[in-house]
Amino acid sequence: MNPRTLAHLAALGVALIYGANYVIAKDVMPLYIEPRGFILLRVAGATTLFFILSLFIKSDQKIERKDWLRLILCGFFGVAANQLFFFEGLNLTTPINASVIMTANPIMVLFMSAVLLKEKLKPIKLLGIVIGAVGAVYLILSAAGEGYALPGVSLGNLFVFMNAASYGVYLVIVKPLLIKYDALLVIKWVFAAGLCFVLPVGLSQFGKIDLTSWTPSIFGAVTYVVICTTFLAYLLNVFALRTLKSSTVSTYIYLQPLFATLLALYLAKDALTFETTISAAFIFIGVYLVGRKPKTAEVAK
């Protein structure tokens, strides 16, 4: 099998892992683990795995003192705030809603690039941001109406949107580090920094975990979230990026709501609503406009 095919399969695997994560993680919270305790377990587990991996894939590079503040901020936005908003949001909302809102991430990256890096926004991309935002806001506000059995779905949708915004900040500020240093060196210290933020927030809920109440399926679900969703998905993503363009790999994010919806419907864990469908249409149109490349003029012969 050629490298490009393997790279596409790796990117597809990442989308499958993340798509299933919405449903699997939802089953664990809050009965067996409360959200912040789950975050601490996930971040601590992933940090340990990344440091173990770094023993086998060694790097001669060292993080320069001037870059530590940026790295700590990456840990805050890319691990701590990102995961806190996601798990608290997923605990309140539905798997399908969460997966749909997360596809707004490319829009948030463009918006944050304009705010933080002062990049100019073309009118078509600005229109994409507005349309995508309308879709996300509509889903957040519509959850307050009828048709949702879970309390606090609207707040959960808002938290997931904040998760996308936080991760958007992370993707913008981590880029200089990834250009300068080895990817594994950066990610292990980003997770270590994030763990410092997560530890005081999640320690109390982590202490309430009662392993005696866990069934084999719950043990499997937690193992999936810690190893597959964080550790394995990252490795597959890095493998895909070695062969494919970043823009090509990022397009696989649009498969996440498809996989999440199919799994949720198959397991009868969620239902597809009119509001979710309309919101998804707005967000996908917005993402298309944001990622649309301008047509280049034909070169004169």
C-alpha positions in Angstrom: 0.0 0.0 0.0 1.5 3.4 -1.0 2.2 6.1 1.6 -0.5 8.4 0.5 -3.2 5.8 0.9 -1.8 4.9 4.4 -1.8 8.6 5.3 -5.5 9.0 4.2 -6.4 5.9 6.2 -4.6 7.5 9.2 -6.6 10.7 8.8 -9.8 8.7 8.4 -8.9 6.8 11.6 -8.6 10.1 13.5 -12.0 11.1 12.4 -13.5 7.8 13.4 -11.8 7.9 16.9 -13.0 11.5 17.6 -16.5 10.7 16.2 -16.9 7.7 18.5 -15.5 9.7 21.4 -18.6 11.9 21.6 -20.8 8.9 22.3 -18.4 6.9 24.4 -17.3 9.7 26.7 -21.0 10.7 27.2 -21.7 7.3 28.6 -19.1 7.7 31.4 -20.3 11.1 32.6 -21.5 12.0 35.2 -22.5 8.7 36.8 -19.1 7.1 36.9 -16.8 10.1 36.6 -17.7 13.8 36.8 -16.4 16.0 34.0 -13.4 17.6 35.7 -12.3 14.4 37.3 -12.4 12.8 33.8 -10.3 15.6 32.4 -7.6 15.1 35.0 -7.6 11.3 34.3 -7.3 11.9 30.6 -4.6 14.6 30.7 -2.5 12.8 33.3 -2.8 9.6 31.4 -1.9 11.2 28.1 1.0 13.2 29.6 2.4 10.0 31.0 2.2 8.2 27.6 3.8 11.1 25.8 6.7 11.2 28.2 7.2 7.4 27.9 7.1 7.7 24.1 9.8 10.5 24.3 12.2 8.0 25.9 12.1 6.0 22.7 11.9 8.9 20.3 14.6 11.2 21.7 15.3 14.8 20.7 18.4 16.8 21.1 16.4 20.0 21.2 15.7 22.0 24.3 12.9 24.6 24.8 14.5 28.0 25.0 13.6 30.2 28.0 11.9 32.8 25.8 9.4 30.2 24.5 8.2 28.8 27.8 5.5 31.5 28.3 4.0 30.6 24.9 4.3 26.9 25.7 2.4 27.5 29.0 -0.3 29.4 27.2 -0.6 26.5 24.8 -1.1 24.2 27.7 -3.8 26.4 29.1 -5.8 26.9 25.8 -5.0 23.7 24.1 -5.3 21.3 27.0 -6.8 22.8 30.2 -9.5 25.3 29.0 -10.1 23.2 25.8 -10.8 20.0 27.7 -12.7 21.7 30.6 -15.2 23.3 28.2 -15.5 20.2 26.1 -16.2 17.7 28.9 -18.4 20.1 30.8 -20.3 20.8 27.6 -20.6 17.2 26.5 -21.9 16.3 30.0 -24.8 18.7 29.4 -25.5 18.5 25.7 -26.0 15.6 23.2 -23.2 13.8 21.2 -24.6 15.0 17.9 -24.9 18.6 19.0 -21.3 18.6 20.3 -19.9 17.0 17.1 -21.7 19.6 14.9 -20.5 22.6 16.9 -16.9 21.3 16.8 -16.8 21.5 13.0 -16.8 25.3 13.5 -13.2 25.0 14.6 -11.7 26.1 11.2 -13.8 29.2 11.4 -12.5 29.9 14.9 -8.9 29.4 13.8 -9.4 32.0 11.0 -11.1 34.4 13.4 -8.4 34.0 16.1 -5.7 34.5 13.4 -7.3 37.8 12.5 -7.5 38.9 16.2 -4.2 37.7 17.4 -2.0 37.9 14.3 -3.8 40.8 12.7 -4.3 38.8 9.5 -6.6 40.5 7.0 -9.9 38.9 6.4 -11.3 38.9 2.8 -15.0 39.7 2.5 -15.9 36.1 1.5 -14.1 34.7 4.6 -15.7 37.2 6.8 -19.1 36.1 5.4 -18.2 32.5 6.2 -17.4 33.4 9.8 -20.8 35.2 10.1 -22.7 32.3 8.6 -20.9 29.7 10.7 -21.5 31.8 13.8 -25.2 32.1 13.0 -25.4 28.3 12.8 -23.6 27.8 16.1 -25.6 30.5 17.9 -28.9 29.0 16.5 -28.1 25.6 17.9 -27.1 27.0 21.3 -30.3 29.1 21.6 -32.7 26.5 20.1 -31.7 24.1 22.8 -33.6 26.2 25.2 -36.8 25.3 23.5 -38.7 22.0 23.4 -37.5 18.8 22.1 -34.5 18.2 24.5 -34.8 15.8 27.4 -31.6 16.8 29.0 -31.5 19.9 31.2 -28.8 22.5 30.5 -28.4 21.6 26.8 -28.1 25.2 25.8 -25.3 25.8 28.3 -23.6 22.6 27.1 -23.7 23.8 23.5 -22.2 27.1 24.6 -19.4 25.3 26.5 -18.6 23.2 23.4 -18.4 26.3 21.3 -16.0 27.9 23.9 -14.0 24.7 23.5 -13.7 25.3 19.8 -12.7 28.9 20.4 -10.1 27.9 23.0 -8.7 25.3 20.6 -8.6 27.9 17.9 -6.4 30.1 20.0 -4.2 27.1 20.7 -3.7 26.3 17.0 -2.7 29.8 16.3 -0.2 30.3 19.1 1.3 26.8 18.9 2.3 27.1 15.2 5.7 28.9 15.8 6.7 26.2 18.4 5.9 23.4 16.0 7.9 25.1 13.3 10.9 25.5 15.6 10.9 22.3 17.6 10.1 18.6 17.2 6.4 17.9 17.5 6.7 15.3 20.3 8.9 17.7 22.3 6.3 20.4 22.1 3.2 18.3 22.7 4.7 16.5 25.8 5.5 19.8 27.5 2.2 21.4 26.4 0.4 18.5 28.1 2.6 18.8 31.2 1.7 22.5 31.4 -1.9 21.7 30.9 -1.8 19.2 33.6 -0.6 21.9 36.1 -3.8 23.8 35.3 -6.1 20.8 35.4 -4.8 19.3 38.6 -6.2 21.8 41.1 -9.5 22.0 39.2 -10.1 18.3 38.8 -8.6 16.8 41.9 -11.7 16.9 44.1 -13.9 15.1 41.5 -11.0 12.7 40.7 -11.0 11.7 44.4 -14.7 10.8 44.2 -14.1 8.1 41.6 -15.4 4.7 42.8 -13.7 2.0 40.8 -15.9 -0.7 42.4 -18.9 0.7 40.6 -17.3 0.5 37.2 -18.4 -2.2 34.8 -16.1 -3.7 32.1 -17.7 -1.5 29.5 -16.9 1.7 31.6 -13.3 0.6 32.0 -13.2 0.1 28.3 -14.7 3.5 27.6 -12.3 5.3 29.9 -9.3 3.4 28.4 -10.6 4.5 24.9 -10.8 8.1 25.8 -7.3 8.2 27.4 -5.4 6.1 24.9 -7.3 6.3 21.7 -8.8 9.8 21.7 -5.7 11.5 23.0 -2.6 9.4 22.5 -3.4 7.2 19.4 -5.3 10.0 17.5 -2.3 12.3 17.9 0.1 9.7 16.5 -2.1 9.0 13.6 -2.5 12.7 12.9 1.3 13.2 12.9 1.7 10.2 10.5 -0.9 11.7 8.1 0.7 15.1 8.2 4.0 13.7 7.1 2.5 12.9 3.7 -0.6 15.0 3.3 -1.1 18.8 3.4 -2.5 20.3 6.6 -5.5 21.5 4.7 -6.2 18.0 3.4 -5.9 16.4 6.9 -8.2 19.1 8.4 -11.0 18.3 6.0 -11.5 15.0 7.7 -13.0 16.9 10.7 -16.2 17.1 8.7 -16.6 13.3 9.0 -16.7 13.5 12.8 -20.4 14.6 13.1 -21.3 11.9 10.5 -19.6 9.1 12.5 -20.9 10.5 15.8 -24.5 10.7 14.4 -24.4 7.2 12.9 -23.1 5.7 16.1 -25.4 7.7 18.4 -28.5 6.7 16.3 -27.4 3.1 16.0 -26.9 2.8 19.8 -30.1 4.9 20.4 -28.0 7.4 22.4 -29.3 10.5 20.6 -31.8 11.7 18.0 -31.3 13.9 15.0 -33.4 17.1 15.3 -34.5 19.7 12.8 -32.5 22.4 14.7 -29.3 20.3 14.5 -29.7 19.7 10.8 -30.3 23.4 10.0 -27.3 24.4 12.3 -25.0 21.9 10.6 -26.0 23.3 7.2 -25.1 26.9 8.3 -21.8 25.8 9.9 -20.7 23.7 6.9 -21.5 26.6 4.5 -19.5 28.9 6.7 -16.5 26.5 6.8 -16.7 26.1 3.1 -16.5 29.8 2.5 -13.7 30.2 5.1 -11.6 27.4 3.5 -12.5 28.3 -0.1 -9.4 29.1 -2.2 -9.6 32.1 -4.5 -9.5 31.2 -8.2 -6.2 32.1 -9.7 -6.1 33.9 -13.0 -4.9 31.9 -15.9 -1.3 32.6 -16.9 -1.1 34.3 -20.2 0.5 32.2 -22.9 
